[in-house]
Amino acid sequence: MSQYFAKLLKLTLCGLTSFTAVSASPVAAQSAPLQKVSTQNNGYIGIGSAIGLGGNTTALGTGGVAILTKVRFSDNLSLHDATVLFGGGSATSMIIVTADFPIRNDAGQTMFSPFIGGGAMLRYAGGLDISPAISGGVDIPLSRFTGTVRLNVGFPSNRNADVGILVGAGYNFGG
């Protein structure tokens, strides 16, 4: 029996994660089957629409076309980025670090993932202006794509909040 454990230890230390022909002992027959671990995407890049709800200092508050990205660092930490172009205000980028709360089905697949976070709003209007920003929303994986809805609030230097909803879809990458 000790020879069996010595072989097992040797195989494990060599980086092998599974083996089939070590022994036909009852111990090996009783071992649990390996579970399949599903891989998830590491992020997405896409396009959407920004709907301005208030404020007119930035494109976030007035609306426009949005380029949306997400980079996932772990199951519960991501970087959500959005750049709003062609709006009534100056082009605006938001870089938000978010806490993610994925909701999974019984198979372990993410059905949707609410998130909330804070970061910076950047805009160029006669010079670079960096202001605080907050965001909350939900990402919905759809096979190779992810749908997203976000409520973003930026606080430009004029002390008026710019508020906008971003709705879009992105192509998943990684994983």
Stockholm file with secondary structure:
# STOCKHOLM 1.0

chainA/1-175         MSQYFAKLLKLTLCGLTSFTAVSASPVAAQSAPLQKVSTQNNGYIGIGSAIGLGGNTTALGTGGVAILTKVRFSDNLSLHDATVLFGGGSATSMIIVTADFPIRNDAGQTMFSPFIGGGAMLRYAGGLDISPAISGGVDIPLSRFTGTVRLNVGFPSNRNADVGILVGAGYNFGG
#=GR chainA/1-175 SS CHHHHHHHHHHHHTTCCCCSSSCCSHHHHTSCCCCCCCCCCCEEEEEEEEEEEECSSBHHHHCEEEEEEEEEEETTEEEEEEEEESSSSBCEEEEEEEEECCEECTTSCEEEEEEEEEEEEEEESSSEEEEEEEEEEEEEEETTEEEEEEEEEECCTTSCCEEEEEEEEEEEECC
#=GC SS_cons         CHHHHHHHHHHHHTTCCCCSSSCCSHHHHTSCCCCCCCCCCCEEEEEEEEEEEECSSBHHHHCEEEEEEEEEEETTEEEEEEEEESSSSBCEEEEEEEEECCEECTTSCEEEEEEEEEEEEEEESSSEEEEEEEEEEEEEEETTEEEEEEEEEECCTTSCCEEEEEEEEEEEECC
//
